[in-house]
Amino acid sequence: MKKLVPFVAFLAVSLLSGCAQHADTAPAKGALLANVCVISGEALEAGSPTAEFGDGHVAFCCDKCKAKWDKMDDAGKKAALAKATGTK
């Protein structure tokens, strides 16, 4: 029985450390969800306007794009974000 205890401890540590290697790949809360303007697809600059969306935020190349975003419903926002990130 004493020989089994170290093996069980090793097995438990191995299993738990394996879970950490497969962590959720979702963006961290507050993370930037796209690296380009979600409306125009243009590059972002320092100080770009932003808006919160879901667990993160999106950025825009200008105030006009942010105004367009603000007028969209959630389905439109999700579609724009998917297009900007190349996801479905």
C-alpha positions, 0 to 999 in steps of 0.5 A: 500500500505504501508503494501505491501512495506515491504513484497515486500522488504522481497521477493526480499531479499529472492529471491536474497539470494536464488540464492547465495546458488545455486552458480555455482559449476565449479572450480574457475579460476586458480583452480587445476582441479584434485587432482591426476596426470592426466596421471598416477593417482598417488598422487601429491607432493609439487612442482609438474609440472603443466600446464594451461588447460581451466579455471584452471590447472592440475598437474603431478607427474613427468616431463615425465607425463607433457611431455605426456600431452604437446603432447596430443590434446585437446580431449585427454587432456579432456579425461585424465582429465575426467578419473582422476576426475571420470567424463564424 
